[in-house]
């Protein structure tokens, strides 16, 4: 099956710093999503980005599907950005409606005040 | 906004019990999913349903079954709970056609 690798596994930053999280995947994908899991375990959609670049406030993401990677940028970090960031890809499949996400193991981000 | 609701936030059960985890979505999504999350392993797909009464096995279906009698509801069943099924369980839903998946708040299940 497809492999999804995220780096770095852990990141500790001072409030106000910028960061870049990376997601590499081993095969062609149809879809890619970035999630933020907060300290209470809730998984929040950040971006649905199979290709191209999107921005939402202080966050932006870029996926280069031909080179099999995606980047998540966080600018001017705040303590509420702390948590685990997951990348997940859709492997596709031959069955109608067969849409299954494969998750990376995440990047744990800690923002220090 | 999409709302995916899981019936319990925390649940404690005993080994050998039959356990039901319920998930309801309010956006008429065709697809529904059950994942479990364990430290160091990320999220892994247990089962997937793309229509009422339709299901597909995910990566780790052993020890689990599912039921989808109505479009909005997807149930995960642990037929005979074991301690290695202690985990965080997350339900998700999406529209057909590789649209983004939306997650519930999760159920932390402990099997004693």
Contacts between the chains, C-beta under 8 A, distances in Angstrom:
chain1	res1	chain2	res2	distance
A	1	B	59	7.7
A	30	B	98	5.3
A	31	B	98	4.8
A	31	B	100	7.7
A	33	B	100	5.7
A	33	B	101	6.8
A	35	B	103	7.6
A	40	B	105	7.8
A	41	B	88	6.2
A	41	B	105	7.1
A	41	B	106	4.9
A	41	B	108	7.3
A	42	B	103	7.7
A	42	B	105	5.2
A	42	B	106	7.0
A	43	B	90	6.3
A	43	B	103	4.2
A	43	B	106	7.3
A	44	B	103	8.0
A	45	B	100	5.9
A	45	B	101	7.9
A	45	B	102	6.3
A	45	B	103	7.7
A	48	B	99	7.6
A	48	B	100	3.9
A	50	B	98	7.9
A	86	B	42	6.9
A	86	B	43	7.1
A	88	B	43	7.5
A	88	B	101	7.9
A	90	B	98	5.5
A	92	B	98	7.7
A	95	B	50	7.9
A	95	B	56	7.3
A	96	B	50	7.4
A	97	B	30	6.5
A	97	B	31	6.5
A	97	B	50	3.5
A	97	B	51	7.0
A	97	B	96	5.1
A	98	B	48	7.8
A	98	B	50	6.9
A	98	B	56	6.9
A	99	B	31	6.0
A	99	B	48	7.9
A	99	B	50	7.6
A	99	B	94	6.6
A	99	B	96	7.7
A	99	B	97	7.9
A	99	B	98	5.1
A	100	B	33	7.6
A	100	B	45	5.5
A	100	B	48	5.8
A	100	B	58	6.6
A	101	B	33	7.7
A	101	B	43	7.8
A	101	B	45	7.1
A	101	B	101	6.1
A	102	B	45	7.8
A	103	B	35	8.0
A	103	B	42	4.4
A	103	B	43	4.3
A	103	B	44	7.6
A	104	B	42	6.3
A	105	B	40	6.8
A	105	B	41	7.2
A	105	B	42	4.4
A	106	B	42	6.1
